[in-house]
Every structure is written in structure tokens, then in C-alpha cells.
Amino acid sequence: MTPGADHEPSTTVAEHERRLIGGPREFTVVDLAREAGCSVGFARRFWRAMGFPNVTDDAVAFTQADVHALRLITRLVDDGVIDTTTAVSLLRAQSHTTDRLVLWQTEALVEGIARRLDLDDTSARLVVLDRVTELSDVLQQELLYAWRRQLAALTVRIDAEVAQRNAGDNDPDVLPLVRGLGFVDMVAYTRRSADLGSHALAELVQGFEFTARDVITANGARVVKTIGDAVLFIADDLPTTTRVAVELIAALQSRPTLLPVRASMVWGRVVSRSGDVFGPTVNLASRLVDVAPAGSVLTDQATAEAIQAGPDAQRYTIVPHSTAELQGLGMVTPMEIRRLPS
């Protein structure tokens, strides 16, 4: 059973909920569709794409804010601005992202309250429940600010890339994006994490992830996702990719409270969907990090040759490793990237 599925919220939380969802629940899904000017089927797709479970036809579950949101997306489809498939994809994107966002924000608030007020986890969560609407307006404004900033940065990157493309980049059989990407992960994380308590484990994971994110973004790359004890990053040019990979190892190894780490990086073509990247380049980078010794950065031969032919060749030396069989890729000769003393 989903936690909270049959739980009657407290009076305080019920009032918080009414404020956050835009008023009292007034409409069934049939009412919602009628008010928004769409079919019941589309209203149901809207709700599922938002990441919420199905509701029965007679359940009064929706507010005026739900009507407004559904009406906006319905008009975009009706006016031919987007089609239904795109509408569902956009809804899933915002739902998945905000689901992860509110969880991250809430856990950060709980952790901060517990630390500052010396409270246990349960007491800290009760304090956050009491204060959640006090912060909601500020968090909403910061989200809109960050979204606009990120969209602006993306438009600049797309414009620069399109200006540099050639005819071959429009081949439908060729993955459209040329990117550098890489993984960094903690060595022996599974064994070590089994011996840690909740506080120590949280500190280990946060220390690794926050340090990795800081290094990646400070050096001009972007975090694609975190995958347990690993981080996948992406960059628009090879020098940035190489610098990030090497800097990640140096920064994470300088943290005595963290586990040993290893990294990989590959330059090649990918396709981007649902906020993630896919393709043989991603698979190769993933397999290379699996065989990387602690403290090293591995790449493939083609990327190594590109580094040696590039503007930063004098900053690195390339050391071949023994040929290894990589799952699903066959025999590959990994190449280790080492930064030369400046």
C-alpha cells in the first residue's frame, strides 16, 4: 500500500494542502474535462502524465487551479501549437522534475531543522510540516528564476551549436548531438555503505554528490543525473570534458571523508530524450568506469587521439592499459588520461 493512501491528514496539513493546490476540491474528472474544454480521456491522460494515480469518475479531487492548468495545455493542442504526444511529454517532464525537486527540498529542510534545533528525524519533519507554506512562495519564485536562467542558457548553447553544424549532422541515421560525457563513481560503495548508519551514509552520499556537482558546473559542464554512487556529466567540447574528468578525481580524492573514486570520459554522438542522453558513447563511458582503477580516468582510443590532437595536448599524457572485454562492447583498449605537472 502507498504510504498515506488512506491517511486522513491533520487539520494543519489539510489547510496547507488547500493553499498549495489552489483551493478546495470541487470537481470530478468529468467536471474537470468539461470546465477545461477537453475530453475526459484527455483529462485522464493529463492527470497520469502529472504523475498521479487514476481517480474514479465520482471522486471530487480537482480544484480551480487544476482546471486552469488543463485548460492551458488543451488550448495549445487545439491551436496546433503542439500535438498530444508533445503535450504528454511536457507534462511528464515537469511532473518528474518537480517530484524530485520537492523531495530534495523537503529532505534538505528536514536535515537543516534537525541539525540546527538538535531534533530527531520525526520531530524535524513535524516542524517542516508546520512551516512548509511559509516557504512555498519563496521556493516557487526561486524555481521560476532558475527555470528561466536554465532555459536562457540552453537557448544560447543551441544557437551556438546549430551555427557550427554541417550537412552531415542532419542525417536521420546519425545521432544528432556531438558531446563529451563521463562518469565518476565511488569504489567499494556497496560494501562500505552496508556498515554505515543513516547519518554517516547521508554525509557520504551528499559529500560525493555535492562535490561532484560543484566541480562539474564550475568547469562549464552539466550534471545529467546521479545513479546511486555515480554521477553522469556532459559537456559541449572536448577540452571541458577532459578538464572536468581530471578535476573530479582530484577534488574527490582531496576529501578524506569520501571513498576512493574513479572516472571515465568519451567524446562522441548521443541523442537526448526525457532529460537524459543515450547512445553507444554513453554505454562505452559506463563500461570504462567499471574497469577503471581507483584514482584514474579512462577513455577510449579515439577520444585519446582527439585529446592529443587538440589544443590541450600538452596538459595531459595518455597511458594505454591492458585490453579488456567490456560487457556488450567486446575487446577495448582503455587509455588512461593523466594531467602533467604545470
C-alpha positions as CSV (number, residue, x, y, z in Angstrom):
1,M,0.0,0.0,0.0
2,T,1.2,3.5,-0.8
3,P,2.0,5.4,2.4
4,G,-0.7,8.0,3.0
5,A,-3.2,6.4,0.6
6,D,-5.8,6.0,3.3
7,H,-4.5,8.5,5.7
8,E,-6.7,11.4,6.8
9,P,-4.4,14.5,7.1
10,S,-4.2,16.6,10.2
11,T,-6.1,19.9,10.2
12,T,-2.9,21.8,9.8
13,V,-1.7,19.7,6.8
14,A,-5.2,19.8,5.2
15,E,-5.1,23.6,5.3
16,H,-1.6,23.6,3.8
17,E,-2.8,21.3,1.1
18,R,-5.7,23.6,0.2
19,R,-3.4,26.5,-0.1
20,L,-0.8,24.7,-2.2
21,I,-3.3,23.1,-4.6
22,G,-5.2,26.3,-5.2
23,G,-8.3,25.9,-3.0
24,P,-10.9,23.3,-2.1
25,R,-11.5,20.2,-4.2
26,E,-14.6,21.0,-6.2
27,F,-14.6,18.9,-9.4
28,T,-14.6,15.3,-10.5
29,V,-12.6,14.3,-13.6
30,V,-15.7,14.6,-15.7
31,D,-16.3,18.2,-14.3
32,L,-12.6,18.9,-14.9
33,A,-12.8,17.9,-18.6
34,R,-16.0,20.0,-19.1
35,E,-14.5,23.1,-17.4
36,A,-11.2,22.8,-19.4
37,G,-12.9,22.1,-22.7
38,C,-11.4,18.7,-23.4
39,S,-12.4,15.1,-23.4
40,V,-12.5,13.0,-20.2
41,G,-9.9,10.8,-21.9
42,F,-7.5,13.7,-22.3
43,A,-8.1,14.9,-18.8
44,R,-7.2,11.5,-17.5
45,R,-4.0,11.5,-19.6
46,F,-3.2,14.9,-18.2
47,W,-3.5,13.6,-14.7
48,R,-1.5,10.5,-15.3
49,A,1.2,12.4,-17.1
50,M,1.4,14.6,-14.0
51,G,2.4,11.5,-12.1
52,F,-0.7,10.9,-10.1
53,P,-2.9,7.8,-9.8
54,N,-6.2,7.3,-11.6
55,V,-9.3,8.7,-9.9
56,T,-12.9,7.3,-10.2
57,D,-15.5,9.3,-12.2
58,D,-17.3,10.3,-9.0
59,A,-14.2,11.3,-6.9
60,V,-14.1,15.0,-6.1
61,A,-10.4,15.5,-6.5
62,F,-9.7,18.7,-8.5
63,T,-9.5,22.4,-7.9
64,Q,-9.8,25.6,-10.0
65,A,-6.0,25.5,-10.3
66,D,-6.3,22.1,-12.0
67,V,-8.9,23.4,-14.4
68,H,-6.7,26.3,-15.3
69,A,-3.6,24.1,-15.9
70,L,-5.5,21.6,-18.0
71,R,-7.2,24.4,-20.0
72,L,-3.9,26.0,-20.9
73,I,-2.4,22.7,-22.2
74,T,-5.7,21.9,-24.0
75,R,-5.6,25.3,-25.9
76,L,-2.0,24.6,-27.0
77,V,-3.1,21.4,-28.6
78,D,-6.4,22.8,-30.0
79,D,-4.5,25.7,-31.6
80,G,-2.0,23.4,-33.2
81,V,1.0,24.8,-31.3
82,I,1.8,21.3,-30.0
83,D,0.3,17.8,-30.6
84,T,-1.0,15.5,-27.9
85,T,2.2,13.4,-27.8
86,T,4.3,16.5,-27.1
87,A,1.8,17.7,-24.5
88,V,2.1,14.5,-22.6
89,S,5.9,14.6,-22.8
90,L,6.0,18.2,-21.5
91,L,3.7,17.2,-18.6
92,R,5.8,14.2,-17.7
93,A,8.9,16.3,-17.8
94,Q,7.6,18.9,-15.4
95,S,6.0,16.3,-13.1
96,H,9.1,14.1,-12.9
97,T,11.3,17.1,-12.3
98,T,9.2,18.7,-9.7
99,D,8.6,15.4,-7.9
100,R,12.3,15.0,-7.5
101,L,12.7,18.7,-6.6
102,V,10.1,18.9,-3.8
103,L,11.6,15.7,-2.3
104,W,15.1,17.1,-2.4
105,Q,13.9,20.4,-0.9
106,T,11.9,18.8,1.8
107,E,14.8,16.5,2.8
108,A,17.2,19.4,2.9
109,L,14.8,21.3,5.2
110,V,14.4,18.3,7.5
111,E,18.1,17.8,7.7
112,G,18.7,21.5,8.4
113,I,16.0,21.7,11.1
114,A,17.3,18.5,12.8
115,R,20.9,19.9,12.8
116,R,20.1,23.4,14.0
117,L,17.5,22.5,16.6
118,D,19.1,19.2,17.6
119,L,15.9,17.2,16.8
120,D,15.3,13.7,15.8
121,D,14.0,12.9,12.3
122,T,10.4,12.6,13.3
123,S,10.4,15.9,15.2
124,A,12.2,17.7,12.4
125,R,9.6,16.5,9.9
126,L,6.8,17.8,12.1
127,V,8.5,21.2,12.2
128,V,8.8,21.3,8.4
129,L,5.1,20.3,8.1
130,D,4.2,23.3,10.2
131,R,6.3,25.7,8.2
132,V,6.0,24.5,4.7
133,T,3.6,27.1,3.4
134,E,5.8,29.9,4.9
135,L,8.5,28.9,2.5
136,S,6.4,27.9,-0.5
137,D,6.2,31.4,-2.1
138,V,9.9,31.9,-1.9
139,L,10.7,28.4,-3.2
140,Q,8.2,29.0,-6.1
141,Q,9.9,32.3,-7.1
142,E,13.3,30.7,-6.9
143,L,12.1,27.8,-9.1
144,L,10.8,30.2,-11.8
145,Y,14.1,32.2,-11.6
146,A,16.2,29.0,-12.0
147,W,13.9,27.7,-14.8
148,R,14.3,31.0,-16.8
149,R,18.0,31.1,-16.2
150,Q,18.4,27.5,-17.4
151,L,16.2,28.0,-20.4
152,A,18.2,31.1,-21.4
153,A,21.5,29.2,-21.1
154,L,20.1,26.3,-23.2
155,T,19.0,28.6,-26.0
156,V,22.5,30.1,-26.2
157,R,24.1,26.7,-26.4
158,I,21.6,25.5,-29.1
159,D,22.2,28.6,-31.1
160,A,26.0,28.2,-31.0
161,E,25.8,24.5,-31.9
162,V,23.4,25.0,-34.8
163,A,25.7,27.7,-36.2
164,Q,28.5,25.1,-36.3
165,R,26.7,22.2,-37.8
166,N,27.2,20.8,-41.3
167,A,25.1,18.9,-43.7
168,G,26.1,15.5,-42.3
169,D,24.6,16.4,-38.9
170,N,21.1,16.3,-40.5
171,D,21.4,12.6,-41.5
172,P,18.5,10.9,-39.7
173,D,20.6,7.8,-39.2
174,V,23.3,9.7,-37.3
175,L,22.8,10.6,-33.6
176,P,22.4,14.4,-33.7
177,L,24.5,15.7,-30.8
178,V,28.3,15.6,-30.5
179,R,29.1,15.7,-26.8
180,G,31.7,14.8,-24.3
181,L,30.4,12.8,-21.3
182,G,31.7,10.8,-18.5
183,F,31.0,9.0,-15.2
184,V,32.5,9.3,-11.8
185,D,31.7,6.8,-9.1
186,M,32.8,5.6,-5.7
187,V,34.9,2.4,-5.4
188,A,33.6,-0.2,-2.9
189,Y,30.5,1.8,-2.2
190,T,28.1,-1.2,-1.7
191,R,30.4,-2.8,0.8
192,R,31.1,0.3,2.7
193,S,27.6,1.7,2.8
194,A,26.3,-1.6,4.5
195,D,28.4,-0.7,7.5
196,L,27.2,2.9,7.9
197,G,24.4,4.3,9.9
198,S,21.8,6.6,8.3
199,H,23.6,9.9,9.3
200,A,27.0,8.7,8.1
201,L,25.6,7.3,4.9
202,A,23.8,10.6,4.1
203,E,27.0,12.5,4.7
204,L,29.0,10.2,2.4
205,V,26.5,10.4,-0.4
206,Q,26.0,14.2,0.0
207,G,29.7,14.8,0.2
208,F,30.3,12.9,-3.0
209,E,27.4,14.3,-5.0
210,F,27.7,18.0,-3.9
211,T,31.5,18.0,-4.6
212,A,31.0,16.4,-8.0
213,R,28.2,18.8,-8.9
214,D,30.4,21.8,-7.8
215,V,33.3,20.7,-9.9
216,I,31.2,19.8,-12.9
217,T,29.3,23.1,-13.1
218,A,32.3,25.3,-12.1
219,N,34.2,23.9,-15.1
220,G,31.5,24.5,-17.6
221,A,29.8,21.1,-17.8
222,R,26.4,19.9,-16.6
223,V,25.1,17.0,-14.5
224,V,22.8,14.7,-16.4
225,K,21.9,12.5,-13.5
226,T,23.1,10.8,-10.4
227,I,22.8,7.0,-10.4
228,G,23.3,5.7,-6.8
229,D,27.0,6.0,-6.2
230,A,27.8,7.5,-9.7
231,V,27.3,10.9,-11.5
232,L,26.9,11.2,-15.2
233,F,28.1,14.6,-16.7
234,I,28.0,16.1,-20.2
235,A,30.0,18.9,-21.9
236,D,29.8,20.6,-25.2
237,D,33.5,20.4,-26.1
238,L,36.4,18.0,-25.5
239,P,38.7,20.3,-23.5
240,T,35.9,20.9,-21.0
241,T,35.1,17.2,-20.8
242,T,38.8,16.3,-20.1
243,R,39.3,19.1,-17.6
244,V,36.1,18.1,-15.7
245,A,37.1,14.4,-15.5
246,V,40.6,15.1,-14.2
247,E,39.4,17.8,-11.8
248,L,36.7,15.5,-10.4
249,I,39.2,12.9,-9.4
250,A,41.5,15.5,-7.8
251,A,38.7,17.2,-5.9
252,L,37.0,14.0,-4.6
253,Q,40.3,12.4,-3.6
254,S,41.2,15.5,-1.6
255,R,38.1,14.8,0.7
256,P,39.4,12.4,3.4
257,T,35.8,11.5,4.4
258,L,34.9,10.1,1.0
259,L,35.6,6.8,-0.6
260,P,38.2,6.3,-3.4
261,V,36.8,7.3,-6.8
262,R,37.4,6.6,-10.5
263,A,36.2,8.2,-13.7
264,S,35.7,7.8,-17.4
265,M,35.1,10.2,-20.3
266,V,34.3,9.7,-24.0
267,W,33.8,12.1,-26.9
268,G,31.1,11.1,-29.4
269,R,27.5,11.3,-30.6
270,V,24.4,11.0,-28.4
271,V,20.7,11.6,-28.6
272,S,18.9,13.5,-25.8
273,R,15.4,12.5,-24.6
274,S,13.5,13.0,-21.4
275,G,16.3,14.9,-19.8
276,D,18.8,12.0,-20.3
277,V,21.3,11.1,-23.0
278,F,21.6,7.8,-24.9
279,G,23.8,6.0,-27.4
280,P,26.9,3.9,-27.8
281,T,29.0,6.8,-26.4
282,V,27.1,6.6,-23.1
283,N,27.4,2.8,-22.9
284,L,31.1,3.0,-23.6
285,A,31.7,5.6,-20.8
286,S,29.7,3.5,-18.4
287,R,31.7,0.3,-19.2
288,L,35.0,2.1,-18.9
289,V,34.4,3.4,-15.5
290,D,33.6,-0.1,-14.3
291,V,37.1,-1.2,-15.2
292,A,38.9,2.0,-14.1
293,P,41.4,1.6,-11.2
294,A,40.8,3.8,-8.2
295,G,42.1,7.4,-8.8
296,S,42.2,7.1,-12.6
297,V,40.4,8.5,-15.6
298,L,39.9,6.1,-18.5
299,T,38.9,6.9,-22.1
300,D,38.8,5.1,-25.4
301,Q,41.5,5.2,-28.1
302,A,39.5,7.6,-30.4
303,T,39.0,10.1,-27.6
304,A,42.6,9.8,-26.6
305,E,43.7,10.6,-30.1
306,A,41.4,13.6,-30.2
307,I,42.9,14.9,-27.0
308,Q,46.4,14.5,-28.3
309,A,45.5,16.4,-31.5
310,G,43.6,19.1,-29.6
311,P,44.6,22.4,-28.1
312,D,45.2,20.9,-24.6
313,A,47.5,18.1,-25.7
314,Q,50.5,19.5,-23.7
315,R,48.5,19.3,-20.5
316,Y,48.0,15.5,-20.5
317,T,49.7,12.3,-21.1
318,I,48.0,9.2,-22.3
319,V,48.9,5.8,-20.8
320,P,47.5,2.6,-22.5
321,H,46.0,-0.1,-20.3
322,S,45.7,-3.8,-21.0
323,T,43.0,-4.7,-23.4
324,A,39.7,-5.6,-21.6
325,E,36.5,-7.2,-22.6
326,L,33.7,-4.7,-21.9
327,Q,30.2,-6.1,-21.5
328,G,28.2,-5.7,-24.7
329,L,31.1,-3.9,-26.5
330,G,33.8,-6.6,-26.9
331,M,37.5,-6.1,-26.6
332,V,38.6,-2.5,-25.9
333,T,42.0,-1.0,-25.0
334,P,41.3,1.6,-22.3
335,M,43.5,4.7,-22.3
336,E,44.3,6.5,-19.0
337,I,44.4,10.3,-19.0
338,R,46.9,11.8,-16.6
339,R,47.4,15.5,-16.1
340,L,51.0,16.7,-16.5
341,P,52.5,18.9,-13.8
342,S,52.1,22.6,-14.8
